[in-house]
Amino acid sequence: MKAASRRGWACVAAIGLLLVACSGPAASVAPSDAGQYPGWPGSGTVVANGDFIPVIVSAEVGTGHSRLMITLQDDAGRSLAAPAVTVQERFFDLAASTDTPVSQVDGTFRWLIPDTKAIYTSSADFARAGEWGIEVIGQEAGKPDRTARATFSVREKTDTPAIGADAPPSDTLTATDPTAIAAISTDTAPDPAFYGLSVKGAIATDKPFVLVFATPLFCTSGTCGPALDLVKQVAPDYAGRVTFIHVEPYLLQVIDGRTQPKLDALGHPQPVRAAVEWGLPTEPYVFVVDAQGKVAAKFEGMAYPDELTAALDAALP
């Protein structure tokens, strides 16, 4: 396993999705470079807005069309993301201009854990690698707008396969009967159809498929179980047209009748080969692969039904 993946997996095991600072290197530009841009964090020319702080949740953002996750908090770390708070996001290619945004989108509010933890998702086009800025405008009825900025790095090459890249032909585990499925899945109510075909086998069918890396039992972020459940909600609408595959990202073993992750010498869960082949910097992760075996869409964290449906409809011939 490459060093970046080791670091990412260790952090996932320890702290979960929202703390992405140790999800592996996320930049092709040194973090200190952000300080050269006047009016942006790190430059010494920004007055901190302690009651409204945008936090980049995504572990990796690549060039081209990419999905971005953010959340909002105050300087005490309390979450400000809420259904009543809408956000507009302006993106800046800082090397080109610190004043003129290249695009503007509305963020979509999403619950990670209902009534507990939330994010905003959006998608934008990032023309080149380097340091980018996001200006977030928060709006809530009866309150003045709040604006704050954050910087993040866009990578030329992400750890996970790029959109349009060949899907790694991983020889993932399959099973048909309940006992065999229980040996490779921690889902308490598994759909047998999610375990009937390997990724390698799905590529050979020349049919789109969805690959879900998630561990309902051992997820430390609280989002892995919901991630799989959300995909299972969508699956019936594509029966016979799309293959769905669930892969546990960690090696499993049964000790004294209980399923447990296999740990390495440092006590970290060991990733399965497919998780390494797909370059996961965190989990859960959901991929949509088209009939030509190309990655058509990817979702760090949870793929919400509207997002997944749109990606599948676009991938179907």
Buried (B, 14 or more C-beta within 10 A) or exposed (E): BEEBBBBBBBBBBEBBBBBBEBBBBBBBBEBEBBBEBEBBBBBEEBEEBEEBBBBBBBBBBBBEEBBBBBBBBEEEEEBBBEEEBBBBBBBBBBBEEBEEBBBEBEBBBBBBEEEEBBBBBBEBEBEEBBBBBBBBBBBEEEEEEBBBBBBBBBBEEBBBBBBEBEBBBBEBBBBEEEEBBBEBBBBEEBBEBBBBBBBBBBBEEEBBBBBBBBBBBBBBBBBBBBBBBBBBEBBEEBEEEBBBBBBBBBBBEEEEEEBBBBBBEEEBBBBBBBBBBBBBBBBBBBBBBBBBBBBBBBBBBBBBEEBBBEBBEEBBE
